[in-house]
Amino acid sequence: MNRDKTAKFVELANRRVNRAIKDIRLIANLANRQNYEYTDEQAKKIVKVMQQEVDGLKQSFLTHDQDRQQAFKL
């Protein structure tokens, strides 16, 4: 295994996973009904797309699939 590629993977994975965790927590903050109003349908749509992306992430590591470039919009 190429040490340079492994080091780069670890560096980027740490940065990107931590950023993703932070962003997921910010999305979770939107569930606070004292601060925001939303429909159950909007909440379900957010949860659904987040789950689809996690499922796609798993699949990418299993199949090395890189073809996932869709933007989300309520």
N, C-alpha and C positions, 0 to 999 in steps of 0.2 A: 504494500500500500504506500502511495506517495505521501510522505510526511507533510509536504507543503500543501497539498490538497486537503489532507485531513485537518491540518491546523486552520486553514481557511474555512472549511466546513464548520468546525467547532466555533470559530470566531463569529461567523455569520449566524449560525444556529442560535448561539447564546443571545446575540443582539435581537434577532428577529422574533424568537420565541418570547423573550421578555417584553418586547414591544407589543406582540399579539396579546399576551396576558394583560398588559396594561389597557389596551384598547377594548378587550372583552369586558374587563371590569368597568370601564367607562360606559359601555353599552348596557351592562347590567344596572348601572345607576339610573338609566332611563326608566326602569321599572318602578321607580318611586312615584307613586300616585299623588303624593303631596306636592311634588314639583312639576309633574307632567300629566297631560291627559292623552290617552290613546285608547283605541278600540282593541278588543280581544283579537280581532282579525289582524291588526297591525302587529301586535305582539307575536302572534303565531307565525306571521310572515318573517319576522326577524329571527325567531328561534329556528324556523325551518331552513332559512338560507345559511345560518351559522352552522347548523348540523350538516347540511349538504357540503359546506366547505371543509369541515372536519373530516367527513367521509371521503371527500376528494383528496385531502391531504394524506390520509391513510393509503388510499389507492395509489397515489403518486409514489409513495415509498415502496409499495409492493410491485408496481409495474413500471416505474420510472416515467410515468405519464406527465407531461408538462403542458398539456393543452387545456388550460382552465383560465380564461380571461374574461369573465363576465362581471359587469358592474352591478351593484345592488341599488335598487330604488324602491321606496314605498309607493 
